Amino acid sequence: MENANYEEVLRRRQERRRLERKRRKRKVMMMYVLMLSVVLIAGVSAFAFWKNRLNHEHDPEKVFSDTQLGTDEPQDAVTAVNPVPETSVEDLENQSHSDEQNPDSQDDTNSANQQNHPDNQEVSGNIFQRFIIWIRGLFGQENAASSNSSDKENADSVDFTKADAASPSFETDSLENPSETLPEGGEETQAIQVPDMNTPEGRLANLLFLAERLALGYDYDKAIELLQTSEEFSASPEVLQAIETYEIAKASLVEYDIKKITHVFFHSLVMDNARAFDGDDDSKGYNQVMTTSNEFLKILEEMYSRGYVLVRLHDMAHEETDENGNVRMVKGKIMLPEGKKAFVMSQDDVCYYPYMSDDGFAKRIIVGEDGKPTCVMEQEDGTEITGSFDLIPLLEDFIQLHPDFSYRGARAVIAFTGYEGILGYRTAASYQEKNPNYEADRQQAALVAQCLRDNGWELASHSWGHRYLGQIEYDKFVTDTDKWEAEVESLIGPTDIILFPFGDDIGDWHGYASDNDRFNYLYSVGFRYFCNVDSKDYWVQLGDTYLRQGRRNLDGFRMWKDIEAGQEGRTEDRKLDDLFRAEDIFDPARPTPVEWE
């Protein structure tokens, strides 16, 4: 998005999801109205044909005279009244908002009709033309009655030249080629107005767009700095006005209490319910600890509507060196509009284990053509498709639509084990002999990991072997940590976040003590952020040298427990109501009840 050169794209992406819901309703209404229109047109046409035959019984061969039609050739009744072009439902959808772009189109149409029929007060054909124009106006279409000469048939044409850029049927996901044109529909076809970077106007529009993108993510300082440091436009009225607007918005921000930041987490998202919940040995596990893609998208929508804003763990606290040279963890300063609520998101086990094959999950993460991470998924017939098939690209898509859902470009924390490799690549040392693509997989995994970092994602350890790090013997604890560093951190780069498998922390709720050997060892290899699992709304502990936070699982089991508590009147046992109502999110495709085993 940052490379886009025109401001209008931002509005489109913010509005597209809302318009998509409207489009579905409009499509149903459109089909019914079209069916009614056909019936009405046929009925009125038949009546007009009958009436004109009565009026012209003295000359039955000239039911619609050449004078009335303005043509040299006699035509059949329906064609003469309104020769409608063959326009599909998809074409109508593509033009669903064109009247908003061109409010004068109706006047132009009436003017054209008047030119075609100087004596139009008594002409049946013009009545039907206006009727069709009115029907199409319900769906935002533009119609124009064309009149070329006396030797050509009178016909209506649909004008596609000014389609609304906000229409959900006009895709704007790829901005690599912003000069794409709308579908042709006549002699005149207008391209999207893209600022010409060779002109001052174009460069100014691009500058304002980039600043607005920063401001939508609450980074008003960078937005203002970008505008003020422009040698060409820093004194322009538009830039000064934008700076003033951002200064006012910045002044209204309030500091958010990091002790009240909740942290939600997911595992791999179920993309194909039928394959995941097919009754095999893994189905119950998926039903317990996984979230379906439909549920995930509903959760995003609901949390967004409730004012939640995604932040990084590193926004909550960071290390600083004091005047004595001591490194301390200090509280971050998160500034948000009043009423907004900060939260952290993470995803565990982004490894796509072999046992998940053929069960309706993504297969691996790759770098997409747009430079952002996306997924490869294997279909039932063995073919592979690329798209938004897990949390990473789905969250990215949502933030592109709603940039104010992310604080200064924040994304989720992505955690890896190591025993089967990472990101869907078999990079574990145990695969060195049996994976013929071992080195290539390691290189590709490293590229994807860097892509994630470059796009704002935080990377974390989930231990090498998905072990109970607070319970296993100390020497096994050390071995697991060392193997993660050798086989995973060597690919993804230095990492200071650890998400404990099973939520099994290395200490109780008290702060980590100086004699805690496991904490000391993890700290010595670079970990500073430690996350367990906790069902409370939020649990945050800021120590002198670390940040500790509890995480909440948003999976099938937790949602089902909320639903059960609601059915039994145990409101105190509902754990998710501050985020969403589980009844509104729970996927009906899930087997029930969801029981823990």
Salt bridges, closest charged atoms under 4 A:
GLU8 OE2 - ARG11 NH2 2.06
GLU15 OE1 - ARG18 NH2 2.13
GLU20 OE2 - ARG23 NH2 2.94
GLU20 OE2 - ARG24 NH2 3.99
ASP66 OD2 - LYS62 NZ 3.72
GLU93 OE1 - ARG23 NH1 2.75
GLU93 OE2 - LYS27 NZ 3.71
GLU100 OE2 - HIS97 ND1 3.86
GLU171 OE1 - ARG16 NH1 3.59
ASP173 OD1 - ARG16 NH2 2.46
ASP219 OD1 - ARG408 NE 3.89
ASP221 OD1 - LYS250 NZ 2.54
GLU232 OE2 - ARG203 NH2 2.74
GLU255 OE2 - LYS331 NZ 2.75
ASP272 OD2 - ARG275 NH1 3.92
GLU295 OE2 - ARG590 NE 2.80
GLU301 OE2 - ARG17 NE 3.20
GLU301 OE2 - ARG21 NH1 3.76
GLU302 OE2 - ARG306 NE 2.75
ASP315 OD2 - ARG312 NH1 3.74
GLU319 OE2 - ARG528 NE 2.73
GLU320 OE2 - HIS318 NE2 2.98
ASP348 OD2 - HIS462 NE2 3.64
ASP348 OD1 - ARG551 NH1 2.85
ASP349 OD2 - HIS267 NE2 3.62
ASP349 OD2 - HIS462 NE2 3.53
ASP349 OD1 - HIS466 NE2 3.51
GLU378 OE1 - LYS363 NZ 3.02
GLU384 OE2 - LYS363 NZ 2.77
GLU384 OE1 - ARG364 NH2 3.10
GLU396 OE2 - LYS372 NZ 3.52
GLU396 OE1 - ARG411 NE 2.84
GLU458 OE2 - HIS314 ND1 2.35
ASP496 OD2 - HIS314 NE2 2.92
ASP505 OD2 - ARG548 NH2 2.95
ASP508 OD1 - HIS510 ND1 3.25
ASP534 OD2 - LYS536 NZ 3.54
ASP537 OD1 - ARG552 NH2 3.75
ASP562 OD1 - ARG558 NH2 3.18
GLU564 OE1 - LYS561 NZ 3.49
GLU568 OE1 - ARG570 NE 2.75
ASP573 OD2 - ARG570 NH1 2.66
ASP577 OD2 - ARG574 NE 2.81
ASP578 OD1 - ARG552 NH2 2.81
GLU583 OE2 - ARG574 NH1 2.78
GLU583 OE1 - ARG581 NH2 3.67
ASP584 OD1 - ARG581 NH1 2.87
GLU597 OE2 - LYS284 NZ 3.13
